[in-house]
Amino acid sequence: GTGGWALALSPDDSVKCLGLVALAFSPVWLVIWSIGSSFVLRHADRITWGWFAPGVTTVLIDCLGQQQGVWRFPPAFLS
C-alpha cells in the first residue's frame, strides 16, 4: 500500500528507502494482523490506555522539566 506509493511517486531518496522497507515488510504485517487481529480488537481499550497514558505522562514531564530548567536540549535538536 503506502510503501509502494512512496517508492513509486516520491522524488526524495530517503522516502523511497522507507517505502522499500515498508513494502518488504508488508507481508509480515499482514500475517501478524491476520493472526492477532481478534486479540487486538478485543483488547483495544487496554492497548490504547497502555500506550496513551505513559506517552502523555512522558510528554508532560518532559515539557515541565524543560520549562523549569531541569534539562535543556541542544539547539541542534530543536526545530
Residue, then its C-alpha position, 0 to 999 in steps of 0.5 A: g500500500t503506502g510503501g509502494w506509493a512512496l517508492a513509486l511517486s516520491p522524488d526524495d531518496s530517503v522516502k523511497c528507502l522507507g517505502l522499500v522497507a515498508l513494502a518488504f515488510s508488508p507481508v509480515w504485517l499482514v500475517i501478524w494482523s491476520i493472526g492477532s487481529s481478534f486479540v487486538l480488537r478485543h483488547a483495544d481499550r487496554i492497548t490504547w490506555g497502555w500506550f496513551a497514558p505513559g506517552v502523555t505522562t512522558v510528554l508532560i514531564d518532559c515539557l515541565g522539566q524543560q520549562q523549569g530548567v531541569w534539562r535543556f536540549p541542544p539547539a541542534f535538536l530543536s526545530 
